[in-house]
Structure formats: C-alpha cells, structure tokens
Amino acid sequence: MNSAWFENFTSGMDVLEDKEFLKQIMVKRCPCGGGDEENVKTMKEFYDNSKTLEEFVDSFRKWLHKKYNGDIGKMKLRNDVLYMIKPLNKDIYAGNCGKGCHCGLVKYTEKNVSDIFCHCCTIGHTGKMFKIVFGEDTKMKFIESIICGGKECTMAVYLSRKNV
C-alpha cells in the first residue's frame, strides 16, 4: 500500500495553529465512518434491556467479543466512565511509525502521524455509535494512542447512570 498521500496529510498537522478545530474535523469527518448499524442497534438493545451500566457494558462486551473473535480490545467501566481500549495490533508488517496501530491508513506509514489524527479512530469511528445511542451531547475524551507513544489506544466515554 502506498501511504505517501496519508503521510503528507498527517505529518504536517502539528504545525498548524488551530489544533482543536483539526481534532473536531477528524471526529466529524472520519473517513471510515463508524456507527455501524448492526453495532448501534445491538448496543441500544443491550442498553434498553439492562438495569445498570455494568450490565449494559458486560452484555455489549460479550457480544463484541463473539462477533470479532475476541479481537476487540478491552472495556473498563469506572463509575460512569467507560474506557474503550485497543491493544497493540500484532500484524506482521507495520511501517516505522505505524507501531501497531489498528487503522489501515496509519499502520503502514513511515512518517510520524499527529495525535490529532487519532481523534478520527477513537472519538470519530468508535465514538459515533455512542453518540447515536446516548445522544450527541455524550462527552468523549481521547486518552492515548500507540502511534503517539502510548501502550494502547484509549478513549473515555462519559455515560449517564441508569435510573432503575
């Protein structure tokens, strides 16, 4: 895969002035979409049929684990914050700067990629289904990414406690 266009696109992001604007562009214009209809429908059913956030997360985790043959990463619920965590991708080949990223665009790159781009995958792709189920005002936060030196790719989703 020739990743030259991607490398040119992302390697210059950090020198631009309005980083918050760029992060929002990556979230809103995620090229791979996110918000898969089946995942959203199932997530909504699990949420509607659960009595607690813990029950919802447990059901959703088990379903994703089965659907993706165990390759979904981890979910940790701490109080009302759900941490979505993707571990190092163990593909045989990755570019010098891809460092085990799951993104098909990033994993082959030979130039440093800005953490601004990571908002595309975490909050853009993964977060989209949470916004559909829990509402557009659902707060999410990018924590760390593999390509930026983190151990894993992690985002936080701030959920509302269920009133039973």
TALINUR-V656323 format. One record per backbone hydrogen bond with DSSP energy under -0.5 kcal/mol. CO is the residue of the C=O (numbers start at 1). NH is the residue of the N-H. If there is no record, write none. Layout:
CO:NH / CO:NH
//
This chain:
1:3 / 3:7 / 4:8 / 5:9 / 6:10 / 7:11 / 8:12 / 10:13 / 10:114 / 12:15 / 13:16 / 17:19 / 18:22 / 19:23 / 20:24 / 21:25 / 22:26 / 23:27 / 24:28 / 25:29 / 27:30 / 30:33 / 32:34 / 36:40 / 37:41 / 38:42 / 39:43 / 40:44 / 41:45 / 42:46 / 43:47 / 44:48 / 45:49 / 46:50 / 47:50 / 52:56 / 53:57 / 54:58 / 55:59 / 56:60 / 57:61 / 58:62 / 59:63 / 60:64 / 61:65 / 62:66 / 63:67 / 64:68 / 65:70 / 66:69 / 68:71 / 70:72 / 74:85 / 76:78 / 76:83 / 77:79 / 78:81 / 80:82 / 80:159 / 81:78 / 81:83 / 82:84 / 82:157 / 83:76 / 83:85 / 84:155 / 85:74 / 85:87 / 86:153 / 95:99 / 98:101 / 100:89 / 103:107 / 106:109 / 107:95 / 109:97 / 109:98 / 114:117 / 114:118 / 116:119 / 117:120 / 117:121 / 118:122 / 119:124 / 120:125 / 121:126 / 122:127 / 124:128 / 125:35 / 125:129 / 126:129 / 126:130 / 127:131 / 128:132 / 129:133 / 130:134 / 131:135 / 135:138 / 139:158 / 141:156 / 144:154 / 145:148 / 145:150 / 146:149 / 152:154 / 153:86 / 154:143 / 154:144 / 155:84 / 156:141 / 157:82 / 157:159 / 158:139 / 162:164
//
